[in-house]
Amino acid sequence: MSGRPPISSAPSPSASARYRQRRDEFEAQRLTIHKRWNLIANLRLLGFAALALAAWWAWAEPHPVKWVLVAVLAAVVIGLVAHHTSLRRQRDRLAGMVAVNELAIARLELDWKAMPELPASDMPRTHPYAWDLDVVGPASILRRVSTPTLMNGWQTLSGWLLAPADAVVIGERQRAVRELAHDLDLRQRVEVAGRQLEGDTPDPEPFLLWSAEDAWLLPRTWLWVAAVVSPVALVVLGALSLSGVIADPWWLAPITVNVVLFQVYGKRISGGVAEATPLQRAIDGYAEVFRLIGGSRPDAAMLGRIGATLGEGPEGATNRMRRFARICGFVIPRGSIIWSPVQMALLWDIHVLHALERWRASTGPKTPAWFESAGEWEALAALSVLAHDHPGWTFPEVDPAHRDLQGENLAHPLIHYRDAVANDVTVGPQGTFLFVTGSNMSGKSTLLRAVGLNAVLAMAGAPVAASRLSLPNVDVWTCMRVEDSVTQGVSFFMAELRRLKAVVDAAGEADARPVLYLLDEILQGTNTAERQIASRKVLTNLATCNAIGGVSSHDLSLIEGSELEPLAVAVHFAETFTRGPSGPEMTFDYRLRPGLATSTNALALMEMLGFEMGGEERKA
């Protein structure tokens, strides 16, 4: 096993440069548009003043030519207003592109302070690996790929990283992620469209609940027929009355019928119409996201299915949302001065509600898939950030037939590419375990987390920080950052025992999918003799299960002379000591070496921190 510079984890030299180039280009375009926006704003003001003067002039001394001038100026002002609005949208879109490229640079450089905060999470500390491997948290893989803007996107991405997929699904995601990695412009345009909803991101849940409701008007066919026949009767009878064919005001009859119907059913009908309008406004913000995703022409099958769901086709979300918006455009607000006359004459709200319920009957069952598909696309786009930023990373070979995890040039995905050190590492097969030893700060825990986090990425369909990685489908379980609980009366040792029991139970219940366990310095809360006995018992149990894994320890004698010795694949990290005028100095190369560690550094660290050490302690 060898350690080497982080060749595989380094980003493409063009990734950072491309983000910066795009940021600078979009900022230059934004400044140009902003100058034009200011110019049009001034021209619009002048246009309004000229229109007011021309209207006053034409009113004071009427003349056809003057009114023509007023009409021309009015058209010019309307054109300036429309152009001003268009420039504002362009400017805001370009500002959004500047912002997302700034965020992309921050993610690439692991500048956590410059990244947006993650949505609130109630992830329990008992999750098999989420907190131990930094899948969630302030400096986590979720935050490293924090491009989703819709809640569905966050939920999908989190779900993928927190629960393994099967090999077929992983392959589909890999193909989609690989394709999206090369379409930076589309990914950023979708991110900008979604970020325009930030601060007041509309919740689609009320719309989805409305879409699932049963129709009220459609089963009452007679009411719909009355709404069609009554206006026709009003027109016919009114025409006959005006032409003198009939002398009596029979045209009042349909109006009377309309008034009676609205007295009986108006509250239910108008309420149903009024309910739809705010829902349409709420989901209208998603329209641009759906349009951009649905308008692409991908090759990957998964992206194709998403595009078909969200696209312009007859059943696509973009087309159906446009139809919904058109129907809602016919809604007359109840407070409008024309609302009552239109209801009395035409039963207008019945027509609108009928159209809404027909739309809901044909489209409502499909609406949950819209937001689920958008969430899947955002999750794929987030994972593709890693492939784009680190073209040296690889897509792992996930196959249930593999008996072990083999990584070449494997590094930690959350250590900056300038600092990460890559190692070759093998975990497994079943019946063996990786035994990692070494002194304090030498890299033991980091190695286990690198193995675990790359396995999590592999199970999600993402690229991994390695030049090659092969592994079976695994369920990852860890025991690393155990916490005691004063409120629950649980000591550190008891909390660790409970965690280890959960790991052993999961391995014992594993069927087709093996468990990948990673245990860091276990059972520190008891004496050496009992720790050795208990640790050996845990590892013996795990060795008999459908599981592969690794354990780190300072205890070099843990496996010596026990039944674990032939099962352990021993590797270690080492340090280099030099003694200068100010005392000992220590460096690490983080290279993985075969065999047990041959040195310790606890006393040297104490001396470096200023503890007084005698001669015998220095020799030790």
N, C-alpha and C positions, 0 to 999 in steps of 0.2 A: 504494500500500500504506500502511496506517495502523496506528498503535498506539493502544490505548485502555485504559481501566481494565478490570479482569477481570470484566466483567459476566457472561459466560458461565460462568466458572469459580467464581463465588461460590455457596456453598451456599444452599439455601432457608433463610430466616430461621427456619423451624420445625424444620429438621433437628436442629440442636444443641439447641434448646429441647425438642424431642420426646424426644430421648435422655435429657436431664436430667430431664424430667418422668417418664418411664418408670422411670428409675433411682430417683428419690425415692419414687414410688408403690410399687414393688416392695420397696424397703427398709422402708417403713412397714408393708407387709403382712408382711414377714419378721419384723419386731420383734413384731408382734401374734401371729403364729404361734409365735414363740420363747417368748413369755410363756405361752401356752397349753401349749406343750410342757413347760416347766418345771413348770407346775401339774399336768399329768397325770403327770409323773414322780414328783412327791411323792405324788399320790393312788395311783399304782401301788405305791409303796413301802408306804404304809399298807394297801393292799389285800392285799399279800403277808403283812404282819404279822398282819392280821385273819384271813386264811385259815389261817395257821399256828396261831394261837391257837384258832380254831374247830375245826380238825382235831384238835388235842391234846385239847380239851374233849370232842369227840365220841368220841375213842378212849378217854379215861379213863372217861367215863360214857356209854356208848352209849345213843342214843335216836334214833328216826327223824327227829324234828324237827331235831335237831342236825345229822344228816347232810344233811338238806335245806338247812340254813343253809350247810354246807360247800359243797354243790353250787352254791348261789346265789353265794356269795363267789368260788368258782372261776370261774364264768361272768363275774362282774364283772371279775375280774383279767384274764381272757383278753381281754375287751372293751377294758380299759384298755391292755393291751399292744398290741393291734391298732391302737387309736386313736393311741397314742404313736408307733408306727411310721409311720402315715399322716401325722401331723404332722411327723415328721422329714423324710419325703420332700417334703412341701409346703415346709418351710423350706429344704431344700437346693435345690429347684427355684427358689424365689424368690431365694435367694442367687446362683444361677447367672444369673438374669435381671438382677440388679443388676450382676454382673460383666461380662456381655456388653454392657450399655449403657455401662459405664465404658470398655470397649475400643472401642466405637463412637465415643465422644467422642474418644478418643485418636487413632483413625484419621482422623477428620474434621479434627482440629487438627494432624495430622502430628506427633504427639508420639511419635517413634520409640522413645524409652526406655520408654514405657508399653505398647508393643505386644509381643505374644508373639514369641519368636524363630521363624524359619522352620525347617522340618525341614532336616536336613543335605542339602547338594546337592553333587554332583560335576560341576556344569556346567562344561565346558571353556571356557577363555578364547578358544578359536577359534570359538565360536558366532557366527553372522553378526551378532548385535546384542545379545544378552542382557546383557552387562556394559556395553557402551557406552551403552545407553539406560536402564540401571537397571531392567530387567525383573526381575532377581534381585539379591540383596544386602541389606545392612542398611537402606538407605533406598530401597526399590524399590516398583514397582507391585504385585508379589506380596505384599509386606508391607502395603501400603495396603489390600488387600482380603483380609486374612488371616483370613477367617471359617471356612474348611474345618477340620474336626476329624478326619476320617477320612483315612487315607493315600491312599485312592482319590481323595478330593476334591482333595488337594494335587497328586497326579500328573496328574489331568485338567486342573486349572486351569493348571498349569505347561505341560502339553502344548499347550493352546490358545494360551497367550501366547508360546510358543516356536516355533510352526509355524502358518502361515496356513491358514485354511479356505477352501473355495470359496464363491461368492456364495450358493448355495442354503442351505448350512449356516449361513452368517452370518445370513441372514434368519431362519431357524428360531430360532437362539440369541437374536437381537434381540427377537423376539416373546416368548420365554420370560423373558428378562431384564427386559423392560418390565413384564411381569405380576408377577413376583416383587418388583420394586421397590416395589409398592404393598401387599405382604403382609409387612410388617415383623414382625408378631407370629409368623407361621409360621416365618420365617427365624430369628428369635431362639430360638424353642422348639426347633427342630432343632439349632441351635448349642449350646444348653444341654445337650440330650440327648447330643450328641457329646462335649462337654467333660467330662461325667461319666466318660468313659473315659480322660481324659488321665492321664498318668503310668504307666498300665498298659494302653495301648490294645491290645486283642487283635488279633493278626495273623490274618486270615482265611485265609491261605495253607494251613495244615495242613488246615482244613476243606474247602477247595476241592480239595486233593489227595485227601482221603478221598472226596469226592463223585465224583471221576472214576475211582475204583478199580472193577475188575470184581467182580461178586458171586461169593461162594464158596458160599453155602448154596443159593441159588435153583436152580442147575443140579442139585443133589442132592435131587431131589424126594422120593426114598424116605426120606431122613432127616427131612424135614419131615412126611411122612405118619406115620412112626414116632412123632414128637413129639406128633402129634394122637391117634393110636390108643392109644398106651401109657397116658396118663392116663385115658382112657375105660375101657380094660380094667381098670386098677387100681380105679377106682370100682365097676365092675360086679362084678368078682370079689370085691372087699372086701365089697360089699353081700350077695352070695350067701353068702359065708363067714359073715358075721355073722348072717344069717337061718337058717343051718343047711342051706341047700340043698346046699352042697358041704362036705365034711368036711375035705379037704386044703387047706393054705394056698396056693392057686393065685395069690392076690394078690401073692405074692412074685415070681412070674414077670415081670410088667412092671417091677417095681423092679429085678430082676436085669438085664433088658434095658437099662434106663435107665443103670444103673451101668456096664455094658459099653460102651455107646455113649459115655458121658462119659469113660471111660478112654481110648478111642480118639480121639475128636474134641473132647473137652472143652477142651483147651488152645486149640485154634484157635477154637472157638465163644466161649468166655468172653473170649478176647483181643479178638475182634471187637466184642463188646458193651462191654468196658471201654474200648476205643479211642474209642467214640462219645461217652461221657459228658463228658469234658473238652472235646471239640470243641463240644458243645452249649453248655457254659458259656461258652466263648470267644466264640461268635457271639451269645449271648443279649444281650450288651451292645448289639448293633446293632439289636435288635428295635424299640426305641422310636423310633430314627431312621427305620427303614423304615415303622413304623406312621404316624408323623406325615406323612412325605412321601406315602405311599400313601393316606392318608385325605383329602388335599386334593382339590378338584374344579376343576382348572385349565381354562382355555380354550385356551391355547397347545398346539399339537400335540405339541411336544417334551416338555412337562411331562405331557401326557396319557399318552404312551408310558411315561414313567418311573413315573407313578402306577400304571398298569396292571401294571407289572412288580413293584412293591413293595407293592401294596395288598392288600385283603381278598378279592379274587376267588379262584376255585378254584385258579388257578395263580399267585396273587400271593405274594410273599415273606412277607408278614405271616402269611397263612393257612398256608403250608407250613412256616414256622418254628415256628408254634404246634403243628402236627402233630408235628414232629420233637421238640419239647420234651415232648409228651405221651408219645411212645414212650420217650424217655430216662427219663421219670418212672417207668417200670416196671422199670428196672434195679435189681437187688438187689446191693449191694456184696459183693464176694467175701469180705470179712472179717466179714460179718454172720453171726450165729449161726444164722439160718434159711436161709442160702444152700445148704448141702449137702442138708438135707432136701427143700427145694423142687426142687433139681435131680434128686434121686433119684426124687421122686414125679411131677414134671411136666415134666422137661426144659425148665425155664423159660427158660434162656438161648437155646435154639433158637427159641422163640417170639419172643423179643425181637429176636434177630438177623435172623430172617425178616422182621419188621416193618421193621427198619432197612434191610435190603437192598431191600425193596420200595419204601420211601421213596426210597432212593438211586437206584434204577433209574428211577423216574418223575420225580424232581426234580433229581437230581445235575447233569445237563447244563445246567439253568437257573441254577444257583447263581452262576456267574461274572457273569451279567447283573445279578444283584441288586447286587453291589458296584460294578460299572461304572455302573449307573443311579444309585446313591446318590452316586457320585463326580461324575457329570454334574450332578446336582441341586445339589450343593454348589458346583461351579464356577459354575453359572448364578447361584446365590444370591450368591456372592462378587462377580461382575461387577455384579449388581443393586445392590450397595452404592453404586457410583458414580452410578447413575441416581437412587437415593433421596436421596443426600446432595447431589447437584448437579442439580436439575431443569432448570437452564439449559443443561446439556450436551445434546448431541444424538446421535441414532443416525445414523451416517454412511450415505451412499448409496454402496454398493459395487457397481460394475457393470463387467464386463470391457470394455464399450464406451467407458468414460471414457478419455480420452487423457492426462489430467493429474490432479494432486492440487490441489484448490481448497479452501482453508480460510478461513472467515470468523470473525473474533473468536477465533482459535486461540491457546490458552495452553498452558503446560507443566502436565501433570496432577499433577506432584509438587512444584510450588511452591505454598506456602500461598496460599489464595484472596485474602488481604489484600495479598499482595505481587506476585502474578502480573500480567503485562501482556499483553493479547491483541493479536494482529496479524492482518491479512489477508495470506495468503500463497498463491502459486501455484507449483507445482513441475511442470515439463513444459511442453509435450509432448515426446515423443521427439525427439532431435536438438538439444535445448536443455538448459541447466542453470542453476540458481539460483546466482548468485555473490554471496556475502555478505561484505562487508568492514566494517571498523570497528576502533576502537582496543581496547586491552585492557579486559576486563570490561564491554564495551558490550552484550553479549548475543548474539554470533554463535553460539557453541556451544549456548547455551540454545535458540535458535531451531531449529537442526538437530535437537536432541534432542526438542523439542516436536513437530516434524513427524514424527520417527521413532516416538516413543512413542505418539502418537495414531494413527499408521498401524498399529502393533502392536495397539492396542486395537480398532481397526476390523476387522482381520483375525480377531480372536478373537470378535467378535460383541458387543462392549461399547460403551457410550456413549463419546463423546470430548469433550475439553475445547474445545469450539468451538460457535458458534451454528449453523454449517453446515459439513459436510465431505463432499466427493465425491471418489472416487478409484477407480481400477481395482483388481482383485485384484493385489497386489504381493508380491514377496519382498523383505524389507528386508535390506540389507547396509550396514554402517557401518565406518568407520575413524576412531576417535576416541581411545580410551585404549590405545594400543599400549604394550606393556611389553617391555623387553629381558630376557634370561635369561643370567645368569652361568654357571649350571650347564650350560646347553646351548650356551654359547659363541655366543649370538646377540646382536648389538648392537641398539640401538634402531632404527637405520636399516635393518638387515636385517629386523628384525621388522616394521617398517612396510612394507617392500617386499613381504614375503610376504603381509601382509594386503591390500595393494592388488592384488596378483596374484590373490588369492582373489576379491576384489570384481569385477575385470575378467573373470575366468573365469566367474563366476556370471552376469554380464550377457551375456557372449558365448554362454552356453548357454541363456539364457532363451528360451522358446518362446511359449506363449500368455500366460503370466503375466510381466509385465515386472518388472524389478528396480528397487527404489527405493534408490538409493545416497546416503549422506550422509557426506561426507569433511570432517574438521575439521583445518585447518592441516597439510596433509600434507607429508611429506618435509622435516621441519625439521632432520634430522640431516646435512645436506650444505650446500655453499656455494650462494649465491644463483643463480649462473648454471646450475649443474647442476640445482638444484631447479626452476627455471623450465622447463628443457627436459624434465625427467622428468614434472613435473606436467602440462605441456601434452600430453605423450604419453598419459598416463593418461586425461585428460579427452577427448582426441580419440578414443581407443578407445571410451570409454563412450558418446560421442555417436553412434557408429555402431551401437550395440547396441539391443536392445529394453529400454531403461532410461530412467528419469527420475531426477533427483536434484539435489543441491545440494552446494556446496563453500564452506567459509569460508577466508579468507586475510587476512593482513596485507599481502601483496604486491600493491599496487595496480597494478603494471605487469604482472601475470601474464598478463592477457588482451590488453593494449594492443598493437596492431599485429600480432597473431597471427591465425591462422585460427580461434581460439576467440572472438574479439571478437564476431562476429555471432551466435554461439550462446549467449552469456552473457546472462542476465537479471540485471543488476546491481542490488543493493539494499545498504543500509548502515545501521549504527547510529551515533549521534553522542553526544558528551558536551558538557557545559557547564563552562567554567573560570571561576572567580572567584579573585582574589588578595586575601587578607586579611592581617592583621598577622602571622599565623603562617605564611604561605606560600600556595601555590596550593591551592584546594579544587576538587573535581571532583564533578559529579553526572551521573546518567544517567536518561533517561526511557524507555529501551528501546523507543522507537518505531521502526518499520521505515520507511525512506525509500527512494525510488528513486535509482539511480545509485551511483557509487563513493563511498567515504568521502573526506572532505575534510580530515580532521585525524588526528593521532596523539597518544598520551599517554604514551609510555614514559618520556621525560625528565621530564615533570611528575610521574609516579609516583615516580621516583627522588628528586626534590626533596622530595616529600611524605614520603618515608621517611627523610629526613635526609641524603641525599648532598649534598655540596658541589657546586654547579653554578655555572659561570662565566656571564658575561653572554651570550656567544655561544650557550652551551647553552640558556639560558633563551629566547633569541630563537627557537632551533630548535624 
